[in-house]
């Protein structure tokens, strides 16, 4: 099955009171104030800060978070067990914010839906219904990069006596160590460099993810066309 929707990541994070809450993560590198919110975790109260110019994405993300929260409140014991089975919460009850549910979000354009066939377009492909699909469990790779030193008062970049901007090597996103991949340099020589992928799929219990999709389905948000999203697992 070819899907051509938008991707999002649903994570489990601590709520500050010893419990858990749900968040989304767009996979930013954490090197700017906006993408640093991804690493911090985009909870409901941070949606406007993360998506100041994209109210549509803020709204769809709110729908995903609310869906997960309502399902959890309805059956905490069962859902908690599934989240542990999927590795999103460890055996000590601590959420792992480097892991996430990889989500495909299909929301058809209402004006493109054929009233006779029910088929409607999302990006370049036509679908019979709007859907939220839990594709797999993935994990982010760590991001280590040079970060400019800032004056804590003025926020301006700090410079050495020779005028060079001062930078420090810093981990801006925790995660898996990046694997090396073979490539060619500008001269055609074989070299190895870290993968540029933001994340990778990891081993997971497919039946547990299917069961989680079924559990949250009654709490799915409504699509642009006013229909409730179908929530699907990997099958």
N, CA and C atoms as a LAMMPS dump frame, in Angstrom:
ITEM: TIMESTEP
0
ITEM: NUMBER OF ATOMS
705
ITEM: BOX BOUNDS ff ff ff
-5.0000000000000000e+02 5.0000000000000000e+02
-5.0000000000000000e+02 5.0000000000000000e+02
-5.0000000000000000e+02 5.0000000000000000e+02
ITEM: ATOMS id mol type element x y z
1 1 1 N 0.847 -1.194 0
2 1 2 C 0 0 0
3 1 3 C 0.88 1.24 0
4 2 1 N 0.683 2.105 -0.99
5 2 2 C 1.434 3.347 -1.085
6 2 3 C 0.668 4.452 -0.378
7 3 1 N 1.324 5.095 0.593
8 3 2 C 0.723 6.207 1.312
9 3 3 C 1.463 7.487 0.966
10 4 1 N 0.72 8.585 0.883
11 4 2 C 1.333 9.864 0.522
12 4 3 C 0.744 10.974 1.38
13 5 1 N 0.702 10.73 2.68
14 5 2 C 0.196 11.744 3.588
15 5 3 C 1.346 12.516 4.209
16 6 1 N 1.116 13.036 5.391
17 6 2 C 2.174 13.729 6.122
18 6 3 C 2.586 12.867 7.308
19 7 1 N 3.848 12.955 7.678
20 7 2 C 4.35 12.147 8.785
21 7 3 C 4.428 12.967 10.065
22 8 1 N 4.2 12.294 11.166
23 8 2 C 4.372 12.907 12.47
24 8 3 C 4.904 11.844 13.417
25 9 1 N 5.331 12.268 14.578
26 9 2 C 5.874 11.35 15.573
27 9 3 C 5.165 11.581 16.895
28 10 1 N 4.589 10.521 17.459
29 10 2 C 3.939 10.593 18.762
30 10 3 C 4.879 9.985 19.798
31 11 1 N 5.149 10.739 20.862
32 11 2 C 6.059 10.277 21.902
33 11 3 C 5.35 10.237 23.258
34 12 1 N 5.923 9.452 24.153
35 12 2 C 5.492 9.428 25.548
36 12 3 C 6.559 10.155 26.358
37 13 1 N 6.147 11.116 27.173
38 13 2 C 7.098 11.896 27.975
39 13 3 C 6.568 12.042 29.397
40 14 1 N 7.439 12.428 30.304
41 14 2 C 7.03 12.653 31.684
42 14 3 C 6.198 13.937 31.786
43 15 1 N 5.28 13.954 32.747
44 15 2 C 4.414 15.131 32.889
45 15 3 C 4.831 16.062 34.023
46 16 1 N 5.914 15.721 34.727
47 16 2 C 6.387 16.563 35.819
48 16 3 C 5.802 16.216 37.169
49 17 1 N 4.78 15.359 37.184
50 17 2 C 4.141 14.954 38.44
51 17 3 C 4.258 13.454 38.677
52 18 1 N 5.215 12.83 38.019
53 18 2 C 5.401 11.396 38.187
54 18 3 C 4.583 10.55 37.236
55 19 1 N 3.804 11.193 36.389
56 19 2 C 2.998 10.468 35.415
57 19 3 C 3.545 10.643 34.01
58 20 1 N 2.71 10.321 33.03
59 20 2 C 3.121 10.457 31.636
60 20 3 C 2.143 11.351 30.886
61 21 1 N 2.605 11.876 29.772
62 21 2 C 1.76 12.612 28.847
63 21 3 C 2.27 12.336 27.438
64 22 1 N 1.538 12.837 26.464
65 22 2 C 1.887 12.571 25.07
66 22 3 C 2.313 13.861 24.382
67 23 1 N 3.164 13.7 23.385
68 23 2 C 3.712 14.85 22.67
69 23 3 C 3.983 14.447 21.232
70 24 1 N 4.192 15.439 20.383
71 24 2 C 4.634 15.18 19.018
72 24 3 C 6.059 15.707 18.87
73 25 1 N 6.697 15.309 17.793
74 25 2 C 8.092 15.7 17.551
75 25 3 C 8.309 15.712 16.048
76 26 1 N 8.665 16.865 15.491
77 26 2 C 8.884 16.98 14.046
78 26 3 C 10.301 16.604 13.632
79 27 1 N 11.093 16.145 14.57
80 27 2 C 12.414 15.654 14.212
81 27 3 C 13.459 16.724 14.005
82 28 1 N 13.224 17.93 14.523
83 28 2 C 14.21 18.997 14.378
84 28 3 C 15.527 18.653 15.052
85 29 1 N 16.589 19.285 14.598
86 29 2 C 17.923 18.984 15.107
87 29 3 C 18.185 19.591 16.484
88 30 1 N 17.318 20.498 16.91
89 30 2 C 17.501 21.105 18.217
90 30 3 C 18.512 22.226 18.232
91 31 1 N 18.866 22.725 17.056
92 31 2 C 19.904 23.756 16.948
93 31 3 C 19.345 25.176 16.903
94 32 1 N 18.031 25.322 16.842
95 32 2 C 17.378 26.634 16.853
96 32 3 C 16.331 26.646 17.967
97 33 1 N 15.887 27.822 18.392
98 33 2 C 14.863 27.867 19.442
99 33 3 C 13.597 27.09 19.077
100 34 1 N 13.224 27.109 17.796
101 34 2 C 12.021 26.392 17.364
102 34 3 C 12.232 24.885 17.422
103 35 1 N 13.317 24.385 16.813
104 35 2 C 13.525 22.931 16.782
105 35 3 C 13.945 22.381 18.138
106 36 1 N 14.425 23.246 19.024
107 36 2 C 14.743 22.793 20.38
108 36 3 C 13.479 22.356 21.112
109 37 1 N 12.327 22.894 20.701
110 37 2 C 11.06 22.496 21.311
111 37 3 C 10.748 21.048 20.96
112 38 1 N 11.15 20.59 19.766
113 38 2 C 10.968 19.189 19.409
114 38 3 C 11.658 18.289 20.424
115 39 1 N 12.922 18.601 20.704
116 39 2 C 13.708 17.785 21.626
117 39 3 C 13.118 17.862 23.03
118 40 1 N 12.677 19.05 23.413
119 40 2 C 12.046 19.24 24.716
120 40 3 C 10.726 18.481 24.794
121 41 1 N 10.075 18.308 23.659
122 41 2 C 8.805 17.609 23.45
123 41 3 C 7.669 18.604 23.261
124 42 1 N 6.961 18.466 22.141
125 42 2 C 5.882 19.39 21.791
126 42 3 C 4.585 18.881 22.406
127 43 1 N 4.339 19.296 23.63
128 43 2 C 3.099 18.97 24.318
129 43 3 C 2.033 19.996 23.924
130 44 1 N 0.808 19.781 24.382
131 44 2 C -0.294 20.663 23.989
132 44 3 C 0.008 22.135 24.265
133 45 1 N 0.643 22.409 25.391
134 45 2 C 0.895 23.798 25.766
135 45 3 C 2.031 24.441 24.977
136 46 1 N 2.733 23.657 24.145
137 46 2 C 3.846 24.207 23.365
138 46 3 C 3.556 24.245 21.866
139 47 1 N 2.36 23.881 21.468
140 47 2 C 2.049 23.795 20.039
141 47 3 C 2.166 25.144 19.335
142 48 1 N 1.642 26.194 19.931
143 48 2 C 1.697 27.51 19.284
144 48 3 C 3.131 28.018 19.182
145 49 1 N 3.953 27.693 20.177
146 49 2 C 5.358 28.104 20.124
147 49 3 C 6.109 27.342 19.034
148 50 1 N 5.768 26.071 18.846
149 50 2 C 6.466 25.25 17.852
150 50 3 C 5.997 25.544 16.437
151 51 1 N 4.717 25.84 16.274
152 51 2 C 4.162 26.067 14.936
153 51 3 C 3.526 27.458 14.835
154 52 1 N 4.289 28.527 15.039
155 52 2 C 3.709 29.875 15.051
156 52 3 C 3.126 30.307 13.714
157 53 1 N 3.604 29.727 12.615
158 53 2 C 3.135 30.115 11.285
159 53 3 C 2.389 28.988 10.573
160 54 1 N 2.056 27.939 11.309
161 54 2 C 1.384 26.797 10.695
162 54 3 C 0.261 26.311 11.61
163 55 1 N -0.851 27.055 11.671
164 55 2 C -1.951 26.654 12.548
165 55 3 C -2.56 25.31 12.167
166 56 1 N -2.472 24.946 10.882
167 56 2 C -2.999 23.656 10.459
168 56 3 C -2.243 22.507 11.09
169 57 1 N -0.928 22.612 11.111
170 57 2 C -0.104 21.568 11.713
171 57 3 C -0.269 21.552 13.229
172 58 1 N -0.432 22.725 13.808
173 58 2 C -0.687 22.796 15.249
174 58 3 C -2 22.096 15.586
175 59 1 N -3.021 22.3 14.746
176 59 2 C -4.331 21.701 14.986
177 59 3 C -4.3 20.184 14.831
178 60 1 N -3.656 19.686 13.767
179 60 2 C -3.596 18.24 13.553
180 60 3 C -2.765 17.568 14.644
181 61 1 N -1.711 18.24 15.097
182 61 2 C -0.889 17.69 16.177
183 61 3 C -1.678 17.642 17.481
184 62 1 N -2.481 18.672 17.719
185 62 2 C -3.33 18.688 18.912
186 62 3 C -4.316 17.528 18.882
187 63 1 N -4.834 17.221 17.688
188 63 2 C -5.755 16.101 17.555
189 63 3 C -5.11 14.776 17.906
190 64 1 N -3.858 14.587 17.485
191 64 2 C -3.138 13.35 17.795
192 64 3 C -2.881 13.226 19.295
193 65 1 N -2.406 14.317 19.899
194 65 2 C -2.102 14.288 21.33
195 65 3 C -3.367 14.036 22.145
196 66 1 N -4.448 14.726 21.792
197 66 2 C -5.708 14.569 22.518
198 66 3 C -6.252 13.156 22.368
199 67 1 N -6.139 12.58 21.179
200 67 2 C -6.572 11.199 20.942
201 67 3 C -5.861 10.242 21.892
202 68 1 N -4.544 10.373 21.983
203 68 2 C -3.767 9.483 22.846
204 68 3 C -4.113 9.705 24.317
205 69 1 N -4.282 10.947 24.708
206 69 2 C -4.566 11.271 26.109
207 69 3 C -5.929 10.745 26.538
208 70 1 N -6.929 10.911 25.688
209 70 2 C -8.279 10.44 26.023
210 70 3 C -8.312 8.925 26.13
211 71 1 N -7.629 8.251 25.22
212 71 2 C -7.584 6.791 25.267
213 71 3 C -6.88 6.32 26.54
214 72 1 N -5.803 6.993 26.905
215 72 2 C -5.064 6.61 28.113
216 72 3 C -5.92 6.808 29.359
217 73 1 N -6.632 7.913 29.425
218 73 2 C -7.484 8.179 30.586
219 73 3 C -8.627 7.18 30.69
220 74 1 N -9.053 6.632 29.558
221 74 2 C -10.167 5.678 29.548
222 74 3 C -9.743 4.293 30.029
223 75 1 N -8.498 3.902 29.753
224 75 2 C -8.021 2.566 30.153
225 75 3 C -6.513 2.632 30.379
226 76 1 N -6.126 3.218 31.501
227 76 2 C -4.711 3.46 31.763
228 76 3 C -3.904 2.17 31.87
229 77 1 N -4.445 1.183 32.546
230 77 2 C -3.685 -0.058 32.765
231 77 3 C -3.352 -0.755 31.446
232 78 1 N -4.346 -0.903 30.587
233 78 2 C -4.119 -1.602 29.321
234 78 3 C -3.184 -0.817 28.411
235 79 1 N -3.42 0.486 28.297
236 79 2 C -2.611 1.283 27.384
237 79 3 C -1.177 1.408 27.886
238 80 1 N -1.006 1.528 29.19
239 80 2 C 0.344 1.606 29.761
240 80 3 C 1.124 0.338 29.428
241 81 1 N 0.453 -0.808 29.543
242 81 2 C 1.107 -2.073 29.225
243 81 3 C 1.537 -2.148 27.772
244 82 1 N 0.688 -1.655 26.874
245 82 2 C 1.037 -1.661 25.453
246 82 3 C 2.215 -0.734 25.174
247 83 1 N 2.227 0.426 25.815
248 83 2 C 3.333 1.37 25.624
249 83 3 C 4.646 0.768 26.115
250 84 1 N 4.579 -0.025 27.187
251 84 2 C 5.777 -0.714 27.663
252 84 3 C 6.185 -1.818 26.697
253 85 1 N 5.207 -2.565 26.189
254 85 2 C 5.507 -3.628 25.222
255 85 3 C 6.2 -3.064 23.984
256 86 1 N 5.868 -1.835 23.633
257 86 2 C 6.431 -1.196 22.44
258 86 3 C 7.756 -0.488 22.715
259 87 1 N 8.187 -0.477 23.983
260 87 2 C 9.462 0.139 24.324
261 87 3 C 9.415 1.639 24.502
262 88 1 N 8.218 2.22 24.48
263 88 2 C 8.091 3.665 24.668
264 88 3 C 8.215 4.052 26.136
265 89 1 N 7.987 3.075 27.021
266 89 2 C 8.202 3.221 28.458
267 89 3 C 9.044 2.033 28.896
268 90 1 N 10.109 2.274 29.66
269 90 2 C 10.983 1.164 30.036
270 90 3 C 10.42 0.4 31.229
271 91 1 N 11.146 -0.643 31.642
272 91 2 C 10.653 -1.52 32.705
273 91 3 C 10.572 -0.818 34.054
274 92 1 N 11.268 0.317 34.189
275 92 2 C 11.211 1.09 35.429
276 92 3 C 10.117 2.153 35.407
277 93 1 N 9.377 2.212 34.303
278 93 2 C 8.292 3.182 34.196
279 93 3 C 8.712 4.539 33.682
280 94 1 N 9.921 4.612 33.099
281 94 2 C 10.422 5.886 32.58
282 94 3 C 10.219 5.964 31.074
283 95 1 N 9.545 6.991 30.577
284 95 2 C 9.383 7.134 29.123
285 95 3 C 10.726 7.359 28.439
286 96 1 N 10.851 6.857 27.215
287 96 2 C 12.055 7.075 26.405
288 96 3 C 11.699 8.057 25.292
289 97 1 N 12.037 9.344 25.448
290 97 2 C 11.639 10.348 24.454
291 97 3 C 12.42 10.281 23.154
292 98 1 N 13.385 9.36 23.052
293 98 2 C 14.084 9.195 21.772
294 98 3 C 13.321 8.252 20.85
295 99 1 N 12.339 7.526 21.395
296 99 2 C 11.54 6.586 20.605
297 99 3 C 10.16 7.18 20.341
298 100 1 N 9.558 6.769 19.228
299 100 2 C 8.263 7.35 18.877
300 100 3 C 7.461 6.427 17.971
301 101 1 N 6.16 6.688 17.953
302 101 2 C 5.278 6.02 16.991
303 101 3 C 5.348 6.819 15.698
304 102 1 N 5.783 6.18 14.64
305 102 2 C 5.865 6.83 13.332
306 102 3 C 4.474 6.812 12.704
307 103 1 N 3.922 7.989 12.469
308 103 2 C 2.522 8.128 12.053
309 103 3 C 2.416 8.679 10.633
310 104 1 N 1.552 8.056 9.842
311 104 2 C 1.189 8.592 8.525
312 104 3 C -0.224 9.168 8.636
313 105 1 N -0.365 10.431 8.242
314 105 2 C -1.607 11.18 8.461
315 105 3 C -2.21 11.516 7.106
316 106 1 N -3.35 10.886 6.78
317 106 2 C -4.025 11.096 5.498
318 106 3 C -5.306 11.886 5.732
319 107 1 N -5.32 13.141 5.294
320 107 2 C -6.498 13.997 5.447
321 107 3 C -6.857 14.542 4.062
322 108 1 N -7.897 13.979 3.464
323 108 2 C -8.254 14.336 2.092
324 108 3 C -8.736 15.78 1.978
325 109 1 N -8.503 16.358 0.806
326 109 2 C -8.993 17.707 0.513
327 109 3 C -10.507 17.618 0.298
328 110 1 N -11.326 18.271 1.139
329 110 2 C -12.786 18.126 1.039
330 110 3 C -13.345 18.408 -0.351
331 111 1 N -12.84 19.43 -1.034
332 111 2 C -13.368 19.791 -2.352
333 111 3 C -13.048 18.749 -3.414
334 112 1 N -12.09 17.863 -3.138
335 112 2 C -11.702 16.843 -4.111
336 112 3 C -12.414 15.51 -3.905
337 113 1 N -13.235 15.405 -2.865
338 113 2 C -13.896 14.133 -2.586
339 113 3 C -15.082 13.938 -3.524
340 114 1 N -15.049 12.871 -4.286
341 114 2 C -16.134 12.526 -5.204
342 114 3 C -17.315 11.994 -4.393
343 115 1 N -18.462 12.627 -4.513
344 115 2 C -19.62 12.256 -3.71
345 115 3 C -20.152 10.869 -4.048
346 116 1 N -19.887 10.389 -5.259
347 116 2 C -20.373 9.067 -5.655
348 116 3 C -19.426 7.959 -5.21
349 117 1 N -18.137 8.163 -5.416
350 117 2 C -17.167 7.106 -5.096
351 117 3 C -16.562 7.258 -3.705
352 118 1 N -16.611 8.48 -3.152
353 118 2 C -15.991 8.727 -1.856
354 118 3 C -14.496 8.912 -1.917
355 119 1 N -13.924 8.835 -3.116
356 119 2 C -12.481 8.979 -3.271
357 119 3 C -12.088 10.451 -3.215
358 120 1 N -11.023 10.728 -2.469
359 120 2 C -10.549 12.104 -2.346
360 120 3 C -9.038 12.148 -2.297
361 121 1 N -8.482 13.294 -2.657
362 121 2 C -7.028 13.419 -2.789
363 121 3 C -6.378 13.919 -1.501
364 122 1 N -5.232 13.305 -1.188
365 122 2 C -4.318 13.804 -0.157
366 122 3 C -2.951 13.82 -0.813
367 123 1 N -2.433 15.016 -1.063
368 123 2 C -1.222 15.177 -1.876
369 123 3 C -1.484 14.62 -3.27
370 124 1 N -0.756 13.597 -3.714
371 124 2 C -0.882 13.147 -5.105
372 124 3 C -1.702 11.878 -5.269
373 125 1 N -2.19 11.303 -4.18
374 125 2 C -2.882 10.02 -4.25
375 125 3 C -4.316 10.175 -3.74
376 126 1 N -5.224 9.383 -4.316
377 126 2 C -6.63 9.413 -3.916
378 126 3 C -6.928 8.26 -2.958
379 127 1 N -7.754 8.55 -1.95
380 127 2 C -8.091 7.576 -0.918
381 127 3 C -9.598 7.557 -0.693
382 128 1 N -10.074 6.439 -0.13
383 128 2 C -11.5 6.291 0.133
384 128 3 C -11.894 6.809 1.511
385 129 1 N -10.929 7.034 2.374
386 129 2 C -11.234 7.516 3.721
387 129 3 C -10.01 8.228 4.298
388 130 1 N -10.245 8.994 5.359
389 130 2 C -9.17 9.697 6.056
390 130 3 C -8.604 8.77 7.129
391 131 1 N -7.298 8.762 7.278
392 131 2 C -6.706 7.774 8.179
393 131 3 C -5.488 8.296 8.925
394 132 1 N -5.285 7.706 10.093
395 132 2 C -4.075 7.867 10.891
396 132 3 C -3.493 6.47 11.034
397 133 1 N -2.326 6.243 10.472
398 133 2 C -1.731 4.91 10.477
399 133 3 C -0.487 4.885 11.351
400 134 1 N -0.468 3.955 12.304
401 134 2 C 0.723 3.72 13.119
402 134 3 C 1.628 2.775 12.329
403 135 1 N 2.635 3.319 11.685
404 135 2 C 3.476 2.53 10.779
405 135 3 C 4.446 1.618 11.513
406 136 1 N 5.146 2.161 12.496
407 136 2 C 6.175 1.404 13.201
408 136 3 C 6.616 2.18 14.435
409 137 1 N 7.55 1.596 15.159
410 137 2 C 8.227 2.298 16.243
411 137 3 C 9.616 2.661 15.734
412 138 1 N 9.963 3.919 15.854
413 138 2 C 11.259 4.398 15.379
414 138 3 C 12.008 5.079 16.514
415 139 1 N 13.279 5.351 16.262
416 139 2 C 14.109 6.016 17.267
417 139 3 C 14.98 7.062 16.588
418 140 1 N 15.07 8.226 17.206
419 140 2 C 15.886 9.302 16.652
420 140 3 C 17.369 9.006 16.816
421 141 1 N 18.149 9.451 15.845
422 141 2 C 19.597 9.457 16
423 141 3 C 19.987 10.702 16.793
424 142 1 N 21.094 10.6 17.513
425 142 2 C 21.572 11.773 18.232
426 142 3 C 22.075 12.824 17.241
427 143 1 N 22.03 14.062 17.679
428 143 2 C 22.58 15.17 16.895
429 143 3 C 23.67 15.83 17.73
430 144 1 N 24.876 15.834 17.19
431 144 2 C 26.007 16.513 17.822
432 144 3 C 26.525 17.532 16.817
433 145 1 N 26.559 18.782 17.197
434 145 2 C 26.929 19.826 16.246
435 145 3 C 27.635 20.978 16.952
436 146 1 N 28.273 21.822 16.174
437 146 2 C 28.925 23.01 16.723
438 146 3 C 27.879 24.088 16.985
439 147 1 N 27.804 24.538 18.216
440 147 2 C 26.824 25.543 18.624
441 147 3 C 27.56 26.822 19.019
442 148 1 N 27.122 27.932 18.469
443 148 2 C 27.749 29.223 18.754
444 148 3 C 27.534 29.635 20.211
445 149 1 N 28.607 30.067 20.845
446 149 2 C 28.491 30.581 22.208
447 149 3 C 27.775 31.93 22.186
448 150 1 N 26.862 32.113 23.14
449 150 2 C 26.09 33.355 23.209
450 150 3 C 26.344 34.074 24.531
451 151 1 N 26.333 35.388 24.467
452 151 2 C 26.392 36.182 25.687
453 151 3 C 25.08 35.98 26.438
454 152 1 N 25.123 35.548 27.709
455 152 2 C 23.881 35.254 28.438
456 152 3 C 22.989 36.466 28.65
457 153 1 N 23.546 37.657 28.544
458 153 2 C 22.758 38.878 28.756
459 153 3 C 22.215 39.43 27.445
460 154 1 N 23.093 39.599 26.46
461 154 2 C 22.689 40.22 25.194
462 154 3 C 22.208 39.218 24.159
463 155 1 N 22.628 37.955 24.304
464 155 2 C 22.268 36.951 23.31
465 155 3 C 23.114 37.007 22.059
466 156 1 N 24.095 37.906 22.028
467 156 2 C 24.952 38.036 20.852
468 156 3 C 26.039 36.964 20.848
469 157 1 N 26.53 36.639 19.653
470 157 2 C 27.59 35.643 19.518
471 157 3 C 28.874 36.148 20.169
472 158 1 N 29.563 35.246 20.855
473 158 2 C 30.84 35.589 21.474
474 158 3 C 31.971 35.319 20.49
475 159 1 N 32.971 36.177 20.506
476 159 2 C 34.087 36.056 19.564
477 159 3 C 35.428 36.04 20.299
478 160 1 N 36.387 35.357 19.684
479 160 2 C 37.757 35.351 20.183
480 160 3 C 38.413 36.686 19.84
481 161 1 N 39.591 36.996 20.438
482 161 2 C 40.283 38.259 20.124
483 161 3 C 40.55 38.47 18.637
484 162 1 N 40.695 37.358 17.894
485 162 2 C 40.95 37.497 16.452
486 162 3 C 39.669 37.659 15.641
487 163 1 N 38.53 37.742 16.325
488 163 2 C 37.257 37.944 15.64
489 163 3 C 36.51 36.674 15.296
490 164 1 N 37.129 35.515 15.532
491 164 2 C 36.477 34.243 15.196
492 164 3 C 35.33 33.966 16.163
493 165 1 N 34.193 33.566 15.6
494 165 2 C 33.04 33.22 16.427
495 165 3 C 33.357 31.959 17.223
496 166 1 N 33.104 31.997 18.516
497 166 2 C 33.395 30.864 19.386
498 166 3 C 32.265 29.841 19.312
499 167 1 N 32.641 28.579 19.143
500 167 2 C 31.653 27.506 19.058
501 167 3 C 32.087 26.332 19.927
502 168 1 N 31.107 25.586 20.409
503 168 2 C 31.358 24.391 21.21
504 168 3 C 30.626 23.211 20.591
505 169 1 N 31.27 22.04 20.629
506 169 2 C 30.617 20.824 20.16
507 169 3 C 29.622 20.384 21.224
508 170 1 N 28.363 20.242 20.826
509 170 2 C 27.307 19.981 21.799
510 170 3 C 26.278 19.009 21.237
511 171 1 N 25.79 18.129 22.109
512 171 2 C 24.685 17.253 21.721
513 171 3 C 23.388 18.047 21.851
514 172 1 N 22.71 18.257 20.728
515 172 2 C 21.455 19.011 20.748
516 172 3 C 20.23 18.107 20.711
517 173 1 N 20.434 16.828 20.412
518 173 2 C 19.353 15.849 20.481
519 173 3 C 19.935 14.509 20.911
520 174 1 N 19.41 13.895 21.97
521 174 2 C 19.864 12.559 22.353
522 174 3 C 19.262 11.507 21.433
523 175 1 N 19.899 10.358 21.374
524 175 2 C 19.38 9.28 20.548
525 175 3 C 20.431 8.24 20.246
526 176 1 N 20.142 7.409 19.264
527 176 2 C 21.075 6.374 18.841
528 176 3 C 22.319 6.994 18.218
529 177 1 N 23.451 6.315 18.387
530 177 2 C 24.665 6.747 17.7
531 177 3 C 24.468 6.57 16.199
532 178 1 N 24.872 7.556 15.438
533 178 2 C 24.672 7.506 13.991
534 178 3 C 25.597 6.479 13.343
535 179 1 N 25.05 5.577 12.537
536 179 2 C 25.903 4.629 11.821
537 179 3 C 26.628 5.321 10.673
538 180 1 N 27.747 4.756 10.273
539 180 2 C 28.507 5.295 9.154
540 180 3 C 27.989 4.683 7.855
541 181 1 N 27.985 5.468 6.801
542 181 2 C 27.589 4.958 5.494
543 181 3 C 28.644 5.342 4.467
544 182 1 N 28.767 4.504 3.446
545 182 2 C 29.762 4.743 2.411
546 182 3 C 29.242 5.771 1.411
547 183 1 N 30.139 6.636 0.981
548 183 2 C 29.784 7.685 0.041
549 183 3 C 31.004 8.03 -0.796
550 184 1 N 30.853 8.987 -1.688
551 184 2 C 31.954 9.462 -2.523
552 184 3 C 32.187 10.936 -2.245
553 185 1 N 33.47 11.324 -2.149
554 185 2 C 33.76 12.735 -1.965
555 185 3 C 33.777 13.442 -3.315
556 186 1 N 34.124 14.711 -3.33
557 186 2 C 34.096 15.498 -4.568
558 186 3 C 35.063 14.986 -5.627
559 187 1 N 36.075 14.242 -5.194
560 187 2 C 37.055 13.694 -6.137
561 187 3 C 36.735 12.263 -6.55
562 188 1 N 35.593 11.754 -6.086
563 188 2 C 35.196 10.401 -6.446
564 188 3 C 35.793 9.323 -5.574
565 189 1 N 36.43 9.713 -4.479
566 189 2 C 37.022 8.732 -3.573
567 189 3 C 35.978 8.211 -2.59
568 190 1 N 36.092 6.923 -2.257
569 190 2 C 35.167 6.333 -1.307
570 190 3 C 35.498 6.814 0.103
571 191 1 N 34.482 7.289 0.782
572 191 2 C 34.651 7.756 2.161
573 191 3 C 33.477 7.252 2.994
574 192 1 N 33.634 7.302 4.297
575 192 2 C 32.55 6.978 5.206
576 192 3 C 32.169 8.226 5.992
577 193 1 N 30.875 8.425 6.134
578 193 2 C 30.395 9.558 6.915
579 193 3 C 29.111 9.162 7.632
580 194 1 N 28.772 9.846 8.717
581 194 2 C 27.556 9.494 9.458
582 194 3 C 26.31 9.698 8.596
583 195 1 N 25.336 8.826 8.769
584 195 2 C 24.083 8.972 8.037
585 195 3 C 23.412 10.295 8.387
586 196 1 N 22.745 10.878 7.404
587 196 2 C 22.027 12.125 7.63
588 196 3 C 20.567 11.909 7.991
589 197 1 N 20.126 10.645 8.062
590 197 2 C 18.733 10.359 8.402
591 197 3 C 18.429 10.822 9.828
592 198 1 N 17.258 11.385 10.06
593 198 2 C 16.922 11.837 11.415
594 198 3 C 16.595 10.703 12.378
595 199 1 N 16.148 9.553 11.835
596 199 2 C 15.712 8.457 12.698
597 199 3 C 15.754 7.151 11.922
598 200 1 N 15.462 6.052 12.63
599 200 2 C 15.424 4.749 11.988
600 200 3 C 14.362 3.887 12.654
601 201 1 N 13.752 3.004 11.889
602 201 2 C 12.79 2.056 12.451
603 201 3 C 13.538 1.032 13.295
604 202 1 N 12.951 0.645 14.431
605 202 2 C 13.569 -0.347 15.304
606 202 3 C 12.619 -1.537 15.454
607 203 1 N 13.126 -2.623 16.03
608 203 2 C 12.293 -3.8 16.249
609 203 3 C 11.15 -3.455 17.203
610 204 1 N 9.961 -3.965 16.9
611 204 2 C 8.811 -3.703 17.762
612 204 3 C 7.794 -4.815 17.603
613 205 1 N 6.869 -4.884 18.546
614 205 2 C 5.804 -5.881 18.557
615 205 3 C 4.65 -5.369 17.688
616 206 1 N 4.507 -5.939 16.493
617 206 2 C 3.475 -5.462 15.566
618 206 3 C 2.073 -5.648 16.135
619 207 1 N 1.852 -6.762 16.818
620 207 2 C 0.516 -7.008 17.366
621 207 3 C 0.178 -5.989 18.45
622 208 1 N 1.181 -5.566 19.218
623 208 2 C 0.944 -4.555 20.253
624 208 3 C 0.607 -3.208 19.624
625 209 1 N 1.26 -2.878 18.507
626 209 2 C 0.963 -1.608 17.84
627 209 3 C -0.413 -1.657 17.182
628 210 1 N -0.795 -2.812 16.638
629 210 2 C -2.148 -2.976 16.105
630 210 3 C -3.186 -2.791 17.215
631 211 1 N -2.901 -3.392 18.366
632 211 2 C -3.828 -3.305 19.496
633 211 3 C -3.937 -1.866 20.003
634 212 1 N -2.815 -1.155 19.998
635 212 2 C -2.842 0.247 20.428
636 212 3 C -3.685 1.086 19.477
637 213 1 N -3.556 0.821 18.178
638 213 2 C -4.356 1.552 17.188
639 213 3 C -5.849 1.319 17.422
640 214 1 N -6.222 0.081 17.701
641 214 2 C -7.627 -0.235 17.98
642 214 3 C -8.106 0.461 19.255
643 215 1 N -7.214 0.551 20.237
644 215 2 C -7.587 1.129 21.526
645 215 3 C -7.86 2.629 21.424
646 216 1 N -7.078 3.326 20.601
647 216 2 C -7.233 4.788 20.509
648 216 3 C -8.239 5.204 19.442
649 217 1 N -8.633 4.28 18.567
650 217 2 C -9.509 4.613 17.435
651 217 3 C -10.801 5.338 17.827
652 218 1 N -11.484 4.936 18.914
653 218 2 C -12.728 5.645 19.265
654 218 3 C -12.526 7.12 19.612
655 219 1 N -11.296 7.522 19.858
656 219 2 C -11.009 8.896 20.277
657 219 3 C -10.321 9.705 19.176
658 220 1 N -10.346 9.168 17.972
659 220 2 C -9.698 9.85 16.848
660 220 3 C -10.382 11.182 16.55
661 221 1 N -9.619 12.176 16.12
662 221 2 C -10.208 13.477 15.772
663 221 3 C -10.978 13.402 14.464
664 222 1 N -11.631 14.485 14.116
665 222 2 C -12.329 14.566 12.837
666 222 3 C -11.414 15.187 11.789
667 223 1 N -11.601 14.747 10.556
668 223 2 C -10.794 15.243 9.445
669 223 3 C -11.365 16.559 8.925
670 224 1 N -10.726 17.106 7.901
671 224 2 C -11.204 18.352 7.296
672 224 3 C -12.605 18.2 6.724
673 225 1 N -12.946 16.983 6.294
674 225 2 C -14.264 16.74 5.707
675 225 3 C -15.327 16.452 6.76
676 226 1 N -14.938 16.453 8.037
677 226 2 C -15.901 16.244 9.107
678 226 3 C -16.095 14.805 9.511
679 227 1 N -15.357 13.882 8.892
680 227 2 C -15.455 12.47 9.231
681 227 3 C -14.398 12.113 10.27
682 228 1 N -14.713 11.144 11.112
683 228 2 C -13.719 10.7 12.079
684 228 3 C -12.636 9.896 11.368
685 229 1 N -11.38 10.163 11.708
686 229 2 C -10.276 9.414 11.12
687 229 3 C -10.373 7.935 11.477
688 230 1 N -10.056 7.073 10.531
689 230 2 C -9.814 5.667 10.821
690 230 3 C -8.391 5.554 11.365
691 231 1 N -8.202 4.821 12.443
692 231 2 C -6.866 4.613 13.001
693 231 3 C -6.449 3.178 12.712
694 232 1 N -5.337 3.028 12.027
695 232 2 C -4.871 1.725 11.575
696 232 3 C -3.506 1.404 12.169
697 233 1 N -3.249 0.111 12.341
698 233 2 C -1.933 -0.34 12.771
699 233 3 C -1.141 -0.83 11.579
700 234 1 N 0.052 -1.391 11.822
701 234 2 C 0.878 -1.871 10.711
702 234 3 C 0.313 -3.113 10.037
703 235 1 N -0.62 -3.815 10.721
704 235 2 C -1.243 -4.994 10.119
705 235 3 C -0.367 -6.228 10.185
